[in-house]
Amino acid sequence: MNNNESTNWYFRLEDKWTEDHYNSIIEEKGSCGFQPGTSEGQSALMWIRWCIRMMIVSMILFVVAYLSPYPLASIPLWLFFVAALWKNAHEDKMSTGYPYLEPMGALWLGIFSMLLIPVFFIGNAVLKYFGGFVEGALYTALVQFGLAILALGLLALYGSKK
């Protein structure tokens, strides 16, 4: 909401992503207890904005780390999911009108973020294992990305059935 007059395409896109959930609440319910013009509302939107920035940077780092010979791709992927969790937690609080996370919600976010660390390293080991079945760097990358996309597709299908 800070850069509506900006001519920079990135800031306009970031504003659209930041305000997207708030605008969907207004369209669905007609009103919302969350006030983006207040200092608390601006603070919550700032957190969402920084989470979006972290998600973008972590995806760029993921591609760079995946292409490197070291098993570092799990770290930026973990950062992406932690930023997404934090962003979603703030957006979920918008519908209640209370812009800040409650202490217990923030505590569970921290605990869940720490529990994700071994999951990503185990997932990296599984992808490296299955990638070893084919010859050549290109085929290995195709198998690893294909398995990851298949797993995310199955997860999305499971989530849509709920």
BALOBA-1460 file (C-alpha; in Angstrom, 3 decimals):
// residues 162
<rec num="1" residu="m" x="0.000" y="0.000" z="0.000"/>
<rec num="2" residu="n" x="3.012" y="2.239" z="0.150"/>
<rec num="3" residu="n" x="3.869" y="2.281" z="-3.523"/>
<rec num="4" residu="n" x="0.586" y="2.815" z="-5.380"/>
<rec num="5" residu="e" x="1.960" y="5.911" z="-7.130"/>
<rec num="6" residu="s" x="5.203" y="4.165" z="-7.995"/>
<rec num="7" residu="t" x="6.091" y="3.573" z="-11.614"/>
<rec num="8" residu="n" x="8.339" y="0.660" z="-10.721"/>
<rec num="9" residu="w" x="6.662" y="-2.521" z="-12.004"/>
<rec num="10" residu="y" x="8.133" y="-4.628" z="-9.212"/>
<rec num="11" residu="f" x="6.725" y="-2.454" z="-6.438"/>
<rec num="12" residu="r" x="3.291" y="-2.404" z="-8.098"/>
<rec num="13" residu="l" x="3.376" y="-6.203" z="-8.388"/>
<rec num="14" residu="e" x="4.510" y="-6.509" z="-4.768"/>
<rec num="15" residu="d" x="1.656" y="-4.227" z="-3.675"/>
<rec num="16" residu="k" x="-0.810" y="-6.406" z="-5.585"/>
<rec num="17" residu="w" x="0.517" y="-9.564" z="-3.904"/>
<rec num="18" residu="t" x="0.536" y="-7.898" z="-0.479"/>
<rec num="19" residu="e" x="-3.035" y="-6.625" z="-0.714"/>
<rec num="20" residu="d" x="-4.457" y="-9.671" z="-2.502"/>
<rec num="21" residu="h" x="-5.820" y="-11.469" z="0.572"/>
<rec num="22" residu="y" x="-7.257" y="-8.291" z="2.087"/>
<rec num="23" residu="n" x="-9.040" y="-7.471" z="-1.192"/>
<rec num="24" residu="s" x="-10.453" y="-11.017" z="-1.395"/>
<rec num="25" residu="i" x="-11.928" y="-10.647" z="2.116"/>
<rec num="26" residu="i" x="-13.558" y="-7.346" z="1.125"/>
<rec num="27" residu="e" x="-14.985" y="-8.892" z="-2.057"/>
<rec num="28" residu="e" x="-16.303" y="-11.938" z="-0.216"/>
<rec num="29" residu="k" x="-17.694" y="-10.392" z="2.985"/>
<rec num="30" residu="g" x="-18.092" y="-6.754" z="2.033"/>
<rec num="31" residu="s" x="-16.192" y="-5.536" z="5.087"/>
<rec num="32" residu="c" x="-13.293" y="-6.512" z="7.277"/>
<rec num="33" residu="g" x="-12.227" y="-5.631" z="10.811"/>
<rec num="34" residu="f" x="-8.644" y="-5.310" z="9.609"/>
<rec num="35" residu="q" x="-7.743" y="-1.684" z="8.934"/>
<rec num="36" residu="p" x="-4.749" y="-1.366" z="6.597"/>
<rec num="37" residu="g" x="-4.484" y="2.394" z="7.193"/>
<rec num="38" residu="t" x="-3.651" y="2.070" z="10.879"/>
<rec num="39" residu="s" x="-0.111" y="1.616" z="12.183"/>
<rec num="40" residu="e" x="-0.925" y="-1.982" z="13.197"/>
<rec num="41" residu="g" x="-2.323" y="-2.695" z="9.749"/>
<rec num="42" residu="q" x="0.726" y="-1.179" z="8.067"/>
<rec num="43" residu="s" x="2.949" y="-3.306" z="10.296"/>
<rec num="44" residu="a" x="1.100" y="-6.485" z="9.304"/>
<rec num="45" residu="l" x="1.296" y="-5.562" z="5.625"/>
<rec num="46" residu="m" x="5.017" y="-4.855" z="6.054"/>
<rec num="47" residu="w" x="5.505" y="-8.390" z="7.440"/>
<rec num="48" residu="i" x="3.613" y="-9.839" z="4.475"/>
<rec num="49" residu="r" x="5.717" y="-7.737" z="2.097"/>
<rec num="50" residu="w" x="8.972" y="-8.987" z="3.676"/>
<rec num="51" residu="c" x="7.747" y="-12.576" z="3.500"/>
<rec num="52" residu="i" x="7.061" y="-12.148" z="-0.216"/>
<rec num="53" residu="r" x="10.560" y="-10.718" z="-0.691"/>
<rec num="54" residu="m" x="12.082" y="-13.634" z="1.223"/>
<rec num="55" residu="m" x="10.115" y="-16.090" z="-0.912"/>
<rec num="56" residu="i" x="11.416" y="-14.497" z="-4.125"/>
<rec num="57" residu="v" x="15.033" y="-14.403" z="-2.948"/>
<rec num="58" residu="s" x="14.893" y="-17.952" z="-1.588"/>
<rec num="59" residu="m" x="13.579" y="-19.273" z="-4.916"/>
<rec num="60" residu="i" x="16.452" y="-17.596" z="-6.759"/>
<rec num="61" residu="l" x="18.888" y="-19.053" z="-4.213"/>
<rec num="62" residu="f" x="17.215" y="-22.449" z="-4.616"/>
<rec num="63" residu="v" x="17.944" y="-22.510" z="-8.343"/>
<rec num="64" residu="v" x="21.555" y="-21.414" z="-7.756"/>
<rec num="65" residu="a" x="22.026" y="-23.943" z="-4.944"/>
<rec num="66" residu="y" x="20.455" y="-26.729" z="-6.972"/>
<rec num="67" residu="l" x="22.909" y="-26.124" z="-9.794"/>
<rec num="68" residu="s" x="25.865" y="-26.137" z="-7.387"/>
<rec num="69" residu="p" x="27.611" y="-29.430" z="-6.588"/>
<rec num="70" residu="y" x="26.840" y="-29.138" z="-2.871"/>
<rec num="71" residu="p" x="23.581" y="-30.266" z="-1.197"/>
<rec num="72" residu="l" x="22.464" y="-26.752" z="-0.309"/>
<rec num="73" residu="a" x="19.130" y="-26.662" z="-2.133"/>
<rec num="74" residu="s" x="17.221" y="-27.693" z="0.995"/>
<rec num="75" residu="i" x="18.118" y="-24.520" z="2.887"/>
<rec num="76" residu="p" x="16.534" y="-21.954" z="0.502"/>
<rec num="77" residu="l" x="13.559" y="-24.249" z="0.001"/>
<rec num="78" residu="w" x="13.095" y="-24.352" z="3.774"/>
<rec num="79" residu="l" x="13.337" y="-20.531" z="3.875"/>
<rec num="80" residu="f" x="10.646" y="-20.319" z="1.199"/>
<rec num="81" residu="f" x="8.243" y="-22.496" z="3.167"/>
<rec num="82" residu="v" x="8.918" y="-20.685" z="6.450"/>
<rec num="83" residu="a" x="8.221" y="-17.334" z="4.752"/>
<rec num="84" residu="a" x="5.054" y="-18.780" z="3.208"/>
<rec num="85" residu="l" x="3.901" y="-20.063" z="6.616"/>
<rec num="86" residu="w" x="4.555" y="-16.680" z="8.233"/>
<rec num="87" residu="k" x="2.759" y="-14.832" z="5.393"/>
<rec num="88" residu="n" x="-0.264" y="-17.144" z="5.584"/>
<rec num="89" residu="a" x="-0.440" y="-16.765" z="9.357"/>
<rec num="90" residu="h" x="-0.607" y="-12.981" z="9.019"/>
<rec num="91" residu="e" x="-3.178" y="-13.197" z="6.232"/>
<rec num="92" residu="d" x="-5.348" y="-15.571" z="8.283"/>
<rec num="93" residu="k" x="-5.438" y="-13.025" z="11.107"/>
<rec num="94" residu="m" x="-6.781" y="-10.364" z="8.715"/>
<rec num="95" residu="s" x="-10.231" y="-11.909" z="8.653"/>
<rec num="96" residu="t" x="-10.538" y="-11.570" z="12.440"/>
<rec num="97" residu="g" x="-9.569" y="-7.897" z="12.412"/>
<rec num="98" residu="y" x="-6.640" y="-8.433" z="14.776"/>
<rec num="99" residu="p" x="-3.475" y="-7.706" z="12.787"/>
<rec num="100" residu="y" x="-0.866" y="-9.260" z="15.060"/>
<rec num="101" residu="l" x="-0.121" y="-12.910" z="15.599"/>
<rec num="102" residu="e" x="-1.033" y="-14.143" z="19.024"/>
<rec num="103" residu="p" x="1.925" y="-15.493" z="21.037"/>
<rec num="104" residu="m" x="0.799" y="-19.106" z="20.791"/>
<rec num="105" residu="g" x="0.358" y="-18.895" z="17.029"/>
<rec num="106" residu="a" x="3.848" y="-17.442" z="16.613"/>
<rec num="107" residu="l" x="5.260" y="-20.136" z="18.905"/>
<rec num="108" residu="w" x="3.687" y="-22.913" z="16.839"/>
<rec num="109" residu="l" x="5.010" y="-21.325" z="13.656"/>
<rec num="110" residu="g" x="8.520" y="-21.445" z="15.123"/>
<rec num="111" residu="i" x="8.154" y="-25.053" z="16.253"/>
<rec num="112" residu="f" x="6.705" y="-26.161" z="12.918"/>
<rec num="113" residu="s" x="9.485" y="-24.338" z="11.063"/>
<rec num="114" residu="m" x="12.118" y="-26.228" z="13.065"/>
<rec num="115" residu="l" x="10.348" y="-29.538" z="12.456"/>
<rec num="116" residu="l" x="10.517" y="-28.900" z="8.695"/>
<rec num="117" residu="i" x="14.344" y="-28.904" z="8.667"/>
<rec num="118" residu="p" x="14.831" y="-32.691" z="8.768"/>
<rec num="119" residu="v" x="11.939" y="-33.196" z="6.342"/>
<rec num="120" residu="f" x="13.696" y="-31.134" z="3.671"/>
<rec num="121" residu="f" x="17.061" y="-32.827" z="4.187"/>
<rec num="122" residu="i" x="15.443" y="-36.262" z="4.009"/>
<rec num="123" residu="g" x="13.593" y="-35.162" z="0.873"/>
<rec num="124" residu="n" x="16.876" y="-33.974" z="-0.624"/>
<rec num="125" residu="a" x="18.483" y="-37.352" z="0.118"/>
<rec num="126" residu="v" x="15.555" y="-39.204" z="-1.491"/>
<rec num="127" residu="l" x="15.754" y="-37.052" z="-4.626"/>
<rec num="128" residu="k" x="19.528" y="-37.587" z="-4.855"/>
<rec num="129" residu="y" x="18.977" y="-41.339" z="-4.475"/>
<rec num="130" residu="f" x="16.402" y="-41.526" z="-7.273"/>
<rec num="131" residu="g" x="18.487" y="-39.176" z="-9.424"/>
<rec num="132" residu="g" x="21.363" y="-41.653" z="-9.199"/>
<rec num="133" residu="f" x="19.402" y="-44.223" z="-11.222"/>
<rec num="134" residu="v" x="19.933" y="-42.324" z="-14.483"/>
<rec num="135" residu="e" x="23.088" y="-41.289" z="-16.312"/>
<rec num="136" residu="g" x="23.952" y="-37.676" z="-17.056"/>
<rec num="137" residu="a" x="23.356" y="-34.418" z="-15.246"/>
<rec num="138" residu="l" x="20.375" y="-33.409" z="-17.398"/>
<rec num="139" residu="y" x="18.491" y="-36.680" z="-16.860"/>
<rec num="140" residu="t" x="19.299" y="-36.614" z="-13.155"/>
<rec num="141" residu="a" x="17.868" y="-33.100" z="-12.868"/>
<rec num="142" residu="l" x="14.774" y="-34.111" z="-14.875"/>
<rec num="143" residu="v" x="14.127" y="-37.101" z="-12.618"/>
<rec num="144" residu="q" x="14.636" y="-35.060" z="-9.445"/>
<rec num="145" residu="f" x="12.422" y="-32.172" z="-10.553"/>
<rec num="146" residu="g" x="9.863" y="-34.587" z="-11.995"/>
<rec num="147" residu="l" x="9.574" y="-36.438" z="-8.693"/>
<rec num="148" residu="a" x="9.254" y="-33.171" z="-6.780"/>
<rec num="149" residu="i" x="6.550" y="-31.903" z="-9.147"/>
<rec num="150" residu="l" x="4.725" y="-35.232" z="-8.912"/>
<rec num="151" residu="a" x="4.840" y="-35.089" z="-5.099"/>
<rec num="152" residu="l" x="3.554" y="-31.495" z="-5.060"/>
<rec num="153" residu="g" x="0.826" y="-32.421" z="-7.556"/>
<rec num="154" residu="l" x="-0.318" y="-35.312" z="-5.382"/>
<rec num="155" residu="l" x="-0.263" y="-33.055" z="-2.315"/>
<rec num="156" residu="a" x="-2.341" y="-30.432" z="-4.148"/>
<rec num="157" residu="l" x="-4.795" y="-33.114" z="-5.305"/>
<rec num="158" residu="y" x="-5.108" y="-34.396" z="-1.743"/>
<rec num="159" residu="g" x="-5.643" y="-30.836" z="-0.480"/>
<rec num="160" residu="s" x="-8.323" y="-30.115" z="-3.052"/>
<rec num="161" residu="k" x="-10.280" y="-33.257" z="-2.064"/>
<rec num="162" residu="k" x="-10.580" y="-32.112" z="1.555"/>
